[in-house]
Amino acid sequence: MLAFLHTAEVHVATFEHLVRELDDEIQVRHEVAAALLAATRAAGSITDEVRADTTAAVQTLAPEGAKVIVCTCSTLGGVAEEADVADDVRVMRIDRPMAELAVASGRRIVVFAAVASTLEPTRALLHEVAAKTHRSQEQEIVEVLCQHAWPFFEAGDQNAYLGAIAAAIEAAVRPDDLILLAQASMAAASGLLGHLGLPILSSPKLGVEAALALYRAPSTSST
């Protein structure tokens, strides 16, 4: 089974559709734990309680038959990856493949997020990937918070949400930048930015492709 841990109900349909585009037969489970992100935002950071609850959510999915568990929340993805699970269960954060592509580009990376709590975990992930690929000295990362956009998402006004993100991007980027949309909910904003002619990375499709590859890979539990 391929399992997803979400922090917003809206992601269920998005990720179900992405999986089915690539694999019609794989068993998929979606678990929504909106309270995890809400608590993080209220506290302004990932608290010990949120860390414990996120770990517990991942560990609950593992014994139920999940071979791969994907956390689609960029804020909590790093915590999910650290959860102690059986050797034959893989846990990944949805934005890791996106971060790897961004770092490999060699461009200045402009990270856009609509929730402040997403910025630090995304920055940490990019620095981790850059260090592993020996690019830590050359990688320039700029962060832009589209804080005004998030109330539109919470209100279910997707058009206004994406429009606010697109406007913020247009105001901030340079001609040679790589645009990184830090949250899965921001992915569709890329459709409003084709005229910029810049590379735009978002996590959902890249993450699902990587998750399916991980699911199909031979188990390493015996090594």
FENQUI-V163189 format. One record per residue. N is the residue number from 0. SS is DSSP state (~ for helix, > for strand, _ for the rest). PHI is phi as a letter, one per 30 degrees, with the letter a starting at -180 (NA if undefined). D_CENTER is the distance of its C-alpha to the mean C-alpha in Angstrom with 2 decimals. Layout:
{{N:SS:PHI:D_CENTER} {N:SS:PHI:D_CENTER}}
This chain:
{{0:_:NA:20.01} {1:>:c:16.30} {2:>:c:14.68} {3:>:c:11.56} {4:>:c:11.04} {5:>:c:10.03} {6:_:c:11.04} {7:_:b:12.44} {8:_:d:15.00} {9:~:d:14.27} {10:~:d:11.26} {11:~:e:13.89} {12:~:d:15.77} {13:~:d:13.02} {14:~:d:11.79} {15:~:d:15.43} {16:~:d:16.55} {17:~:d:14.30} {18:~:d:15.52} {19:~:d:19.04} {20:~:d:19.18} {21:~:c:18.98} {22:_:a:20.66} {23:_:d:23.01} {24:_:c:24.14} {25:_:d:21.41} {26:_:d:21.33} {27:>:b:18.13} {28:>:b:17.57} {29:>:c:15.28} {30:>:c:15.44} {31:>:c:14.70} {32:_:b:15.06} {33:~:d:14.92} {34:~:d:17.21} {35:~:d:14.79} {36:~:d:12.93} {37:~:e:16.38} {38:~:d:18.02} {39:~:d:15.71} {40:~:d:16.33} {41:~:d:19.99} {42:~:d:20.39} {43:_:i:18.60} {44:_:a:16.86} {45:_:d:15.83} {46:_:d:19.26} {47:~:d:20.89} {48:~:d:21.08} {49:~:d:17.39} {50:~:e:16.81} {51:~:d:19.54} {52:~:d:18.44} {53:~:d:14.89} {54:~:e:16.71} {55:~:d:19.22} {56:~:d:16.89} {57:~:d:15.58} {58:~:d:19.21} {59:~:d:20.50} {60:~:d:18.62} {61:~:e:19.89} {62:_:d:23.61} {63:_:d:23.25} {64:_:j:22.84} {65:_:d:19.18} {66:_:d:19.16} {67:>:b:15.39} {68:>:c:13.01} {69:>:c:9.29} {70:>:c:7.38} {71:_:c:5.02} {72:_:c:5.24} {73:_:d:3.97} {74:_:d:7.76} {75:_:c:8.79} {76:~:e:6.91} {77:~:d:9.79} {78:~:d:12.29} {79:~:d:11.49} {80:~:d:12.00} {81:_:d:15.23} {82:_:d:16.65} {83:_:d:20.04} {84:_:b:20.37} {85:_:d:22.93} {86:_:d:23.09} {87:_:c:22.65} {88:_:c:19.29} {89:>:c:16.13} {90:>:b:12.96} {91:>:b:9.70} {92:>:c:6.14} {93:_:d:4.13} {94:_:c:3.58} {95:~:d:7.19} {96:~:e:9.11} {97:~:d:8.17} {98:~:d:9.28} {99:~:d:12.24} {100:~:d:13.34} {101:~:d:13.24} {102:~:d:15.35} {103:~:d:17.60} {104:~:d:18.49} {105:_:i:20.53} {106:_:d:20.05} {107:_:d:19.48} {108:>:c:15.77} {109:>:c:15.41} {110:>:c:12.20} {111:>:c:12.17} {112:>:b:10.83} {113:_:c:12.69} {114:_:b:12.50} {115:_:e:14.13} {116:~:d:12.64} {117:~:d:9.24} {118:~:d:11.36} {119:~:d:12.83} {120:~:d:10.03} {121:~:d:8.53} {122:~:d:12.22} {123:~:d:12.95} {124:~:d:10.55} {125:~:d:12.14} {126:~:d:15.49} {127:~:d:15.15} {128:~:d:14.56} {129:~:d:17.30} {130:~:d:19.62} {131:~:d:19.35} {132:_:c:20.25} {133:_:h:22.88} {134:_:c:21.51} {135:_:d:21.12} {136:_:d:24.33} {137:_:c:23.63} {138:_:d:20.05} {139:_:c:20.08} {140:>:b:17.06} {141:>:c:17.57} {142:>:c:15.65} {143:>:b:16.34} {144:>:c:15.79} {145:_:c:16.34} {146:~:d:17.49} {147:~:d:20.04} {148:~:d:17.64} {149:~:d:16.08} {150:~:e:19.44} {151:~:d:19.49} {152:~:d:16.31} {153:~:d:17.94} {154:_:d:21.13} {155:_:i:19.74} {156:_:c:20.83} {157:~:d:18.23} {158:~:d:20.59} {159:~:d:21.18} {160:~:d:17.53} {161:~:d:16.72} {162:~:d:20.10} {163:~:d:19.59} {164:~:d:16.41} {165:~:e:18.37} {166:~:d:21.35} {167:~:d:19.62} {168:~:d:18.34} {169:~:e:21.85} {170:~:d:23.41} {171:~:c:21.52} {172:_:d:21.11} {173:_:c:23.75} {174:_:d:25.02} {175:_:c:23.48} {176:_:d:19.98} {177:>:c:16.65} {178:>:c:14.34} {179:>:c:10.66} {180:>:c:8.87} {181:_:d:6.38} {182:_:c:5.48} {183:~:e:5.43} {184:~:d:8.98} {185:~:c:10.04} {186:~:e:10.09} {187:~:d:13.74} {188:~:d:14.93} {189:~:d:15.34} {190:~:d:18.28} {191:~:c:20.06} {192:_:b:19.93} {193:~:e:21.59} {194:~:d:24.69} {195:~:d:23.18} {196:_:i:23.21} {197:_:c:20.27} {198:>:d:17.39} {199:>:b:14.23} {200:>:c:10.90} {201:>:b:7.97} {202:~:d:5.24} {203:~:e:7.06} {204:~:d:10.32} {205:~:d:9.74} {206:~:d:7.68} {207:~:d:10.47} {208:~:e:13.07} {209:~:d:12.24} {210:~:d:12.24} {211:~:d:15.53} {212:~:d:16.93} {213:~:d:16.34} {214:~:d:17.94} {215:~:d:20.87} {216:_:d:21.44} {217:_:d:24.46} {218:_:d:24.09} {219:_:c:24.65} {220:_:d:25.89} {221:_:c:29.46} {222:_:c:29.01}}
